[in-house]
């Protein structure tokens, strides 16, 4: 390892591609190796079969799942789906239902792509919501409540990052401990009581509509758009993929892996703070039990959206589609009067199938790339 670091200068961090570490160069005379999976003109594979189209194919498959769920709804409740006004209101209800978890999922997606996991997001939402609705905080108005929720959530997220990076705790253990601690602190602050929000501005966030669309949906769209730009169009996003794909290679390339990990958990905390305000607006109150199991919903949505649990790959759009799929399933079960237990079993089955498909796809792509490299070398 010492000889390599002396003879090969690390690449600048800003130019690091959002991919796995580069493969060994082809032998002399082998010619230029085509991009993995890109196909050739003679083969006719084209862009659709390329590795770059993987996220598009996956997202298209998720859209297909949504269409299938809608078809099931039409078959099971044709009386409801025959009413155009009901269909429009139902779509808005699904998007509103997905809004809070969707915001949390954006932060979770960044953490998982960076090679981590955050089991404390639901507890952070609860702690931020409770702290923002104390009598003292509400006396500062809507601005004070929003500021408090975001600062508290970001602070807890950064603490998670410090424990993982500099405390060298396994992310699972560090965030699990934070889950328990944050829930306990939220219960202590609220004295295990529901704290009512008396601020009309905060409460109006959930009931206000722009152009007939709930403000909560606009907030979700804004967070998703910002997350997409941050992941796909900035150095921070490229570094996130690099850190999750190969931390040692990222370190040798000049990235401060530990500090970047801290920032990823801080970003997750920021999303939790926004979600806390949204959830408080929906319920006009906050309590220590709010945001229960949000961590599982966010992780599941990211996984079925194509984010690798091992890190290094994922998309914001895929995670959003995952959230909408789960919200649609919840809505489908509600309009058919089915139990929550059956709904949870279906969700669990979807998660298992998604992980199995993800592993199969990843292994298949790895084997295909290996065959392509051997063929090119020969």
For each residue, the residues with C-beta under 8 A, 3 or more apart:
1: 4 5
2: 5 6
3: 6 7
4: 1 7 8
5: 1 2 8 252
6: 2 3
7: 3 4
8: 4 5
9:
10: 252 253 254
11: 15 16 253 254
12: 15 16 253 254
13: 16 235 239 253 254 255
14: 235 238
15: 11 12
16: 11 12 13 238 239 242 250 253 255
17: 238
18: 237 238 241 242
19: 22 241 245
20: 245 246 312
21: 245 246 249
22: 19
23: 373
24:
25:
26: 30 31 32 33 373 376 377
27: 30 377
28:
29:
30: 26 27 33 376 377
31: 26 376
32: 26
33: 26 30 372 373 376
34: 38 39 40 372 376
35: 38 50 51 52
36: 51 368 369 372
37: 45 49 50 51 52 54 365 368 369 372
38: 34 35 45 47 49 50 51 52
39: 34 43 44 45 46 47 49 50
40: 34 43 45
41: 44
42:
43: 39 40
44: 39 41
45: 37 38 39 40 48 49 50
46: 39 49 50
47: 38 39 50 52 53
48: 45 53 57
49: 37 38 39 45 46 53
50: 35 37 38 39 45 46 47 53 54
51: 35 36 37 38 54 365 369
52: 35 37 38 47
53: 47 48 49 50 56 57
54: 37 50 51 57 58 365
55: 58 59 306 315 317 318
56: 53 59 60
57: 48 53 54 60 61
58: 54 55 61 62 305 306 315 318
59: 55 56 62 63 306 315 317 318 321
60: 56 57 63 64
61: 57 58 64 65
62: 58 59 65 66 304 305 318 321 322 325
63: 59 60 66 67 321
64: 60 61 67 68
65: 61 62 68 69 325
66: 62 63 69 70 321 324 325 328
67: 63 64 70 71
68: 64 65 71 72
69: 65 66 72 73 325 328 329 332
70: 66 67 73 74 328
71: 67 68 74 75
72: 68 69 75 76 332
73: 69 70 76 77 80 81 332 335
74: 70 71 77 78 81
75: 71 72 78
76: 72 73 332 335 336
77: 73 74 80 81 335 336
78: 74 75 81 82
79: 82 83
80: 73 77 83 86 87 90 335
81: 73 74 77 78 86 87
82: 78 79
83: 79 80 86 87
84: 87 88
85: 88 89
86: 80 81 83 89 90
87: 80 81 83 84 90 91
88: 84 85 91 92
89: 85 86 92 93
90: 80 86 87 93 94 331 335
91: 87 88 94 95
92: 88 89 95 96 212 213 214 217
93: 89 90 96 97 331
94: 90 91 97 98 324 327 328 331
95: 91 92 98 99 214 217 220 324 327
96: 92 93 99 214 216 217
97: 93 94 327 330 331
98: 94 95 101 102 220 323 324 326 327
99: 95 96 102 103 214 216 217 219 220 278
100: 103 104 216 275 278 279 282 294
101: 98 104 105 275 294 297 298 301 323 326 327
102: 98 99 105 106 220 223 224 301 320 323 324
103: 99 100 106 107 219 220 223 271 274 275 278
104: 100 101 107 108 121 122 125 271 272 275 294 297 298
105: 101 102 108 109 297 298 301 302 319 320 322 323
106: 102 103 109 110 223 224 227 271 316 319 320
107: 103 104 110 111 118 121 157 267 268 269 270 271 272 298
108: 104 105 111 112 118 121 268 271 295 298 299 301 302 319
109: 105 106 112 113 227 231 302 305 307 314 315 316 319
110: 106 107 113 114 227 230 231 240 264 267 268
111: 107 108 114 116 117 118 264 265 267 268
112: 108 109 115 116 117 244 299 302 307 308 309 311 314
113: 109 110 231 240 241 244 307 308 311 312 313 314
114: 110 111 240 243 244 260 261 264 311
115: 112 243 244 245 247 261 310 311 312
116: 111 112 164 171 261 264 265 311
117: 111 112 171 172 175 299 309
118: 107 108 111 121 157 160 171 175 265 268 295
119: 172 175 176 178 179 295
120: 123 124 156 160 175 176 178 179 182 295
121: 104 107 108 118 124 125 268 271 272 291 294 295 298
122: 104 125 126 179 291 292 293 294 295
123: 120 126 127 178 179 180 181 182 183 186 291
124: 120 121 127 128 153 156 157 178 182 269 272 273 276 291
125: 104 121 122 128 129 153 272 275 276 279 290 291 294
126: 122 123 129 130 182 183 186 276 286 287 288 289 290 291 292
127: 123 124 130 131 152 153 156 182 183 185 186 189
128: 124 125 131 132 148 149 150 152 153 156 272 273 276
129: 125 126 132 133 149 186 276 277 279 280 286 287 290 291
130: 126 127 133 134 186 189 190 195 286 287 288 290
131: 127 128 134 137 148 149 152 186 189
132: 128 129 137 145 146 148 149 152 276 277 280 286
133: 129 130 137 138 145 195 196 197 280 285 286
134: 130 131 137 138 189 195
135: 138 139
136: 139
137: 131 132 133 134 140 144 145 148
138: 133 134 135 141 144 145 197 198 199
139: 135 136 144
140: 137 143 144 145 147 148
141: 138 144 145 199 201
142: 145 146 199 201 202
143: 140 146 147
144: 137 138 139 140 141 147 148
145: 132 133 137 138 140 141 142 148 149 197 199 202 277 280
146: 132 142 143 149 150 202 277
147: 140 143 144 150 151
148: 128 131 132 137 140 144 145 151 152
149: 128 129 131 132 145 146 152 153 273 274 276 277 280
150: 128 146 147 153 154 270 273 274 277
151: 147 148 154 155 273
152: 127 128 131 132 148 149 155 156 273
153: 124 125 127 128 149 150 156 157 269 270 272 273 276
154: 150 151 157 158 266 269 270 273
155: 151 152 158 159 269
156: 120 124 127 128 152 153 159 160 178 182 269 272
157: 107 118 124 153 154 160 161 265 266 267 268 269 270 272
158: 154 155 161 162 262 265 266 269
159: 155 156 162 163 178
160: 118 120 156 157 163 164 174 175 178 265 268 269
161: 157 158 164 165 261 262 263 264 265 266
162: 158 159 165 166 167 262
163: 159 160 166 167 169 174 177 178
164: 116 160 161 167 168 169 170 171 174 175 261 262 265
165: 161 162 168 257 258 259 261 262
166: 162 163 258 262
167: 162 163 164 174
168: 164 165
169: 163 164 173 174
170: 164 173 174
171: 116 117 118 164 174 175
172: 117 119 175 176
173: 169 170 176 177
174: 160 163 164 167 169 170 171 177 178
175: 117 118 119 120 160 164 171 172 178 179
176: 119 120 172 173 179 180
177: 163 173 174 180 181
178: 119 120 123 124 156 159 160 163 174 175 181 182
179: 119 120 122 123 175 176 182 183 295
180: 123 176 177 183 184
181: 123 177 178 184 185
182: 120 123 124 126 127 156 178 179 185 186
183: 123 126 127 179 180 186 187 288
184: 180 181 187 188
185: 127 181 182 188 189
186: 123 126 127 129 130 131 182 183 189 190 287 288
187: 183 184 190 191 192 288
188: 184 185 191
189: 127 130 131 134 185 186 288
190: 130 186 187 193 194 195 286 287 288
191: 187 188
192: 187 288
193: 190 287
194: 190 285 286 287
195: 130 133 134 190 285 286 287
196: 133 284 285
197: 133 138 145 202 203 280 281 284 285 286
198: 138
199: 138 141 142 145 202 203
200: 203 204
201: 141 142 204 205
202: 142 145 146 197 199 205 277 280 281
203: 197 199 200 206 207 281 284
204: 200 201 207 208 281
205: 201 202 208 215 216 219 277 278 281
206: 203 214 215 216 278 281 282
207: 203 204
208: 204 205 214 215
209: 212 213 214 215
210: 213 215 218
211:
212: 92 209
213: 92 209 210 217 218
214: 92 95 96 99 206 208 209 217 218
215: 205 206 208 209 210 218 219
216: 96 99 100 205 206 219 220 278 281 282
217: 92 95 96 99 213 214 220 221
218: 210 213 214 215 221 222
219: 99 103 205 215 216 222 223 274 278
220: 95 98 99 102 103 216 217 223 224
221: 217 218 224 225
222: 218 219 225 226
223: 102 103 106 219 220 226 227 271 274
224: 102 106 220 221 227 228 316 317 320
225: 221 222 228 229
226: 222 223 229 230
227: 106 109 110 223 224 230 231 316
228: 224 225 231 232 233 316 317
229: 225 226 232 233 234
230: 110 226 227 233 234 236 237
231: 109 110 113 227 228 234 237 240 241 315 316
232: 228 229 237 316
233: 228 229 230 237
234: 229 230 231 237 238
235: 13 14 238 239
236: 230 239 240 263
237: 18 230 231 232 233 234 240 241
238: 14 16 17 18 234 235 241 242
239: 13 16 235 236 242 243 250 255 260
240: 110 113 114 231 236 237 243 244 260 264
241: 18 19 113 231 237 238 244 245 312 313
242: 16 18 238 239 245 246 249 250 253 255
243: 114 115 239 240 247 250 255 257 260 261 311
244: 112 113 114 115 240 241 247 308 310 311 312 313
245: 19 20 21 115 241 242 249 250 311 312 313
246: 20 21 242 249 250 312
247: 115 243 244 250 251 257
248: 251 252
249: 21 242 245 246 252 253
250: 16 239 242 243 245 246 247 253 255 257
251: 247 248 255 257
252: 5 10 248 249
253: 10 11 12 13 16 242 249 250
254: 10 11 12 13
255: 13 16 239 242 243 250 251 260
256: 259 260
257: 165 243 247 250 251 260 261
258: 165 166 261 262
259: 165 256 262 263
260: 114 239 240 243 255 256 257 263 264
261: 114 115 116 161 164 165 243 257 258 264 265
262: 158 161 162 164 165 166 258 259 265 266
263: 161 236 259 260 266 267
264: 110 111 114 116 161 240 260 261 267 268
265: 111 116 118 157 158 160 161 164 261 262 268 269
266: 154 157 158 161 262 263 269 270
267: 107 110 111 157 263 264 270 271
268: 107 108 110 111 118 121 157 160 264 265 271 272
269: 107 124 153 154 155 156 157 158 160 265 266 272 273
270: 107 150 153 154 157 266 267 273 274
271: 103 104 106 107 108 121 223 267 268 274 275
272: 104 107 121 124 125 128 153 156 157 268 269 275 276
273: 124 128 149 150 151 152 153 154 269 270 276 277
274: 103 149 150 219 223 270 271 277 278
275: 100 101 103 104 125 271 272 278 279 291 294
276: 124 125 126 128 129 132 149 153 272 273 279 280 286 291
277: 129 132 145 146 149 150 202 205 273 274 280 281
278: 99 100 103 205 206 216 219 274 275 281 282
279: 100 125 129 275 276 282 283 286 290 291
280: 129 132 133 145 149 197 202 276 277 283 284 285 286 290
281: 197 202 203 204 205 206 216 277 278 284
282: 100 206 216 278 279
283: 279 280 286 290
284: 196 197 203 280 281
285: 133 194 195 196 197 280
286: 126 129 130 132 133 190 194 195 197 276 279 280 283 290
287: 126 129 130 186 190 193 194 195 290
288: 126 130 183 186 187 189 190 192
289: 126 292
290: 125 126 129 130 279 280 283 286 287
291: 121 122 123 124 125 126 129 275 276 279 294
292: 122 126 289
293: 122 296 297
294: 100 101 104 121 122 125 275 291 297 298
295: 108 118 119 120 121 122 179 298 299
296: 293 299 300
297: 101 104 105 293 294 300 301 323 326
298: 101 104 105 107 108 121 294 295 301 302
299: 108 112 117 295 296 302 303
300: 296 297 303 304 322 326 347 350 351
301: 101 102 105 108 297 298 304 305 319 322 323 325 326
302: 105 108 109 112 298 299 305 307 314 318 319 322
303: 299 300 307 309 322 351 354 355 358
304: 62 300 301 322 325 350 351 354
305: 58 62 109 301 302 314 315 317 318 319 320 321 322
306: 55 58 59 313 314 315 318 358
307: 109 112 113 302 303 313 314 315 318 319
308: 112 113 244 311 312 313 314 358 362
309: 112 117 303 355
310: 115 244
311: 112 113 114 115 116 243 244 245 308
312: 20 113 115 241 244 245 246 308
313: 113 241 244 245 306 307 308
314: 109 112 113 302 305 306 307 308 318 319
315: 55 58 59 109 231 305 306 307 318 319
316: 106 109 224 227 228 231 232 319 320
317: 55 59 224 228 305 320 321
318: 55 58 59 62 302 305 306 307 314 315 321 322
319: 105 106 108 109 301 302 305 307 314 315 316 322 323
320: 102 105 106 224 305 316 317 323 324
321: 59 62 63 66 305 317 318 324 325
322: 62 105 300 301 302 303 304 305 318 319 325 326
323: 98 101 102 105 297 301 319 320 326 327
324: 66 94 95 98 102 320 321 327 328
325: 62 65 66 69 301 304 321 322 328 329 350
326: 98 101 297 300 301 322 323 329 330 347
327: 94 95 97 98 101 323 324 330 331
328: 66 69 70 94 324 325 331 332
329: 69 325 326 332 333 343 346 347 350
330: 97 326 327 333 334 343
331: 90 93 94 97 327 328 334 335
332: 69 72 73 76 328 329 335 336
333: 329 330 336 338 339 340 342 343 346
334: 330 331 337 338
335: 73 76 77 80 90 331 332
336: 76 77 332 333
337: 334
338: 333 334 342 343
339: 333 342 343
340: 333 343 344
341: 344 345
342: 333 338 339 345 346
343: 329 330 333 338 339 340 346 347
344: 340 341 347 348
345: 341 342 348 349
346: 329 333 342 343 349 350
347: 300 326 329 343 344 350 351
348: 344 345 351 352
349: 345 346 352 353
350: 300 304 325 329 346 347 353 354
351: 300 303 304 347 348 354 355
352: 348 349 355 356
353: 349 350 356 357
354: 303 304 350 351 357 358
355: 303 309 351 352 358 359
356: 352 353 359 360
357: 353 354 360 361
358: 303 306 308 354 355 361 362
359: 355 356 362 363
360: 356 357 363 364
361: 357 358 364 365
362: 308 358 359 365 366
363: 359 360 366 367
364: 360 361 367 368
365: 37 51 54 361 362 368 369
366: 362 363 369 370
367: 363 364 370 371
368: 36 37 364 365 371 372
369: 36 37 51 365 366 372 373
370: 366 367 373 374
371: 367 368 374 375
372: 33 34 36 37 368 369 375 376
373: 23 26 33 369 370 376 377
374: 370 371 377 378
375: 371 372 378
376: 26 30 31 33 34 372 373
377: 26 27 30 373 374
378: 374 375
